[in-house]
């Protein structure tokens, strides 16, 4: 399984994003592989992705995210204990650029024993995850 982060969803949707070409190429490769790896994201990533996409690109881009991208992605719900651990990690990290959504993603990935993330966010690599893009 491969975890999909907001940074990947957004880069695919925004033609002006610096990672757009890489994101589109990686997305196409992931979906067209002979044995495609299952894609998973979290409900927190979805909230963040919808909000960012709507604010920056508009509702047509949100419709594309919902209708064309999310049908091939499984959504895992962040559990209360993961939320609590993520809040603790966020506060102890004491870094402005690290988000609660990032920290919940790391907790969820550890629970699911995921090692790979489709992301353009350096925090995943800092946490020891392999980036797919």
N, C-alpha and C positions, 0 to 999 in steps of 0.2 A: 504494500500500500504506500501511496505517496500523499503527504499532507499538502493541501493547496492553501496558500496564504493570500491575504488581501492584496499584497504587492503584485502577485501573479495575475489575479483576476483583473486588477486595475490596469496593469501594463498591457494585457491583451485588448482591453476595451479602448484605451486611449492611444490613438495614433500618434500623438505628440509626446508620449512618454518615452524617455531615453531607452527603456528596455523593451519597447513594443515589438520590434522585429524578433528579438530573442525569445520573447514570451510567446508570440504567435508560432514560431518555429517549434519551440518546446511543446506547446499545447498540441499542435498537429502531430508531432512525433509520439507523444504520450497516447493519443487517441488512436493512432493508426498502427501501433506496434502489433506484431503478430500475436503476442500475448500481452495485451495492455494491463499495466498494473492498476489495481483499483485506486480511485482518487477519493480522498476524504478531506473534509474541512469541519470546522466547528460552527455552532450557532453564533458564537461571538464574532467569528470572522465574517459570517454573513451579515450581521448587523453593521459591522464596520464597513464592509464592502458596499452594501446598499447605500449607507449614508455618504460615503466618499464619492461613489459613482453618481448618485443623484445630485449632490452639491456641485460637482465639477463638470459632469458630462450631461446630466439631465435624465429624464425618465425613459427616453428611448434606449439609452445605454443600460438602464436598470432592467428594462424589458429583455434586452439581449442577454444580460447576465442570467436572469431568471429563466428565460425560455430556451436559450441555446447552450448555455454552459452548465447550469446547475443540474439538469437532468442526468448528467453523467458523473455526478459527484455525490457521495454519501455524506450526510450531515450527522456528525456526532455531537451530542449535547454535553456541554461542560457540566460536570457533576459538582455538587456543593463543596466537596472536599478539594476538588481541583481549583475552584474559584478561591477558596480560602488560602490554599497554598500559593496561588498566583499573586494574590494581594500581598502576602508575606514576602514573596520573592521580589515583587515590584518595590516595596518599601525598603527592603534591605539592600537592593541594588543601588538605590539612591541616584538614579540616572534619569534625567528628564526625557531622553529620546526613547527609552524603553517603555512600552505600553502594557496595560493590563491585558489587552488582547494577545500581545506577544507572549506574555507569561502564561496565560491560559493555554495557548497553543503548545507551548513547551510541556506543560503538565499533561495535556491530552496525548501528545505524541509519546511521552514516556509511558503512560498507561497502556496505550495501544502497541507499544514497542515498535514505533515507527522510527526509521533512521533517515529517511529522505523527505525533503520538502521542496515543493515547487514554489520558490520564493525569491524575491530580489531584496530582501531585508537581511542585512549583515548579522542581525542578532541571532538568526537561526544557526549560522556557521559558528558564531561565538559560543553557542550552547552545545556545539559538537555534532550538529546535524549536517548531513550532506545535501548540498543544494543541487537541484535537478536542472536549473536553467543556466 
